[in-house]
């Protein structure tokens, strides 16, 4: 009997993860900006999700539940990690070449402007634009009201527009 219960649990978990795994990775990538770290964050989030699967009562809330776990796991990672800094002005020409890739200045400008936004504005913008979340889903994921989400989205777009306008004027 225990075998049937664990099989049902595994099936339930696999069904949820297979549907939302891509969204979990994209969200983790936007949060941490590093593909390898995003994979690690998602793996840790999946482990936590497996351990707490019984707390998921409503299958329709699985996406928000999983992305909340990803967000918290990313925060845990940064709480534990102290990054070593490198002075990029002191790099050798060979090291500098390793930093570069084919330039898409427009994409880079938008990405840089998004990354300059404070977390309170960047996160709801990424959740809405890249992840397709509704205002209610963002509010639930961030633990704030729908009105606060709308305010943050409005301010995020305004700040983003101002940053990009300033860049194009230079």
Protein Blocks (a to p, Z undefined) as FASTA:
>chain_A
ZZmmmmmmmmmmmmmmmmmmmmmmmmmmmmnopaklmmmmmmmmmmmmmmmmmmmmblkl
mmmmmmmmmmmmmmmmmmmpccddddfklpcfklmmmmpccddfklmmmmmmmmmpcfkl
mmmmmmmmmnopafklmmmmnopafklmmmmmmmmmmmmmmmmmmmmmZZ
